[in-house]
Amino acid sequence: MAKLTGQVVSVTESGDLVTDLKLSEIQSLPRDESVTILCEGHKTCGIYTVDHQEPEMTFIAFEGEDGFLRLSLVGDDASRFLGIREASSVEVKF
């Protein structure tokens, strides 16, 4: 299994976690559940688009409109609720 590593570089006002992983770096990866994203002991599978329809309180990775991979807790503040801060490591396994 291959992997890419990065980190959380900022937290948005809504609590989304912006990583330093450019979408261009992960463009060739599948978007399905064969891709696993890990951050501070929290795991999600798949990479979604910004207009996803995942249910509230689901931890997801999605394609940020700014060109970077983001992590989010749907409908809540991922940073506050999950305790993830800037400089936290992010692993994308595929």
Secondary structure, DSSP 4 states (H G I P E B T S, - for coil): --EEEEEEEEE-TT--EEEEEEHHHHTTS--STT-EEEETTEEEES-B-TT--PPTT-EEEEE-TTSEEEEEETTB-HHHHH---TT-EEEEE-
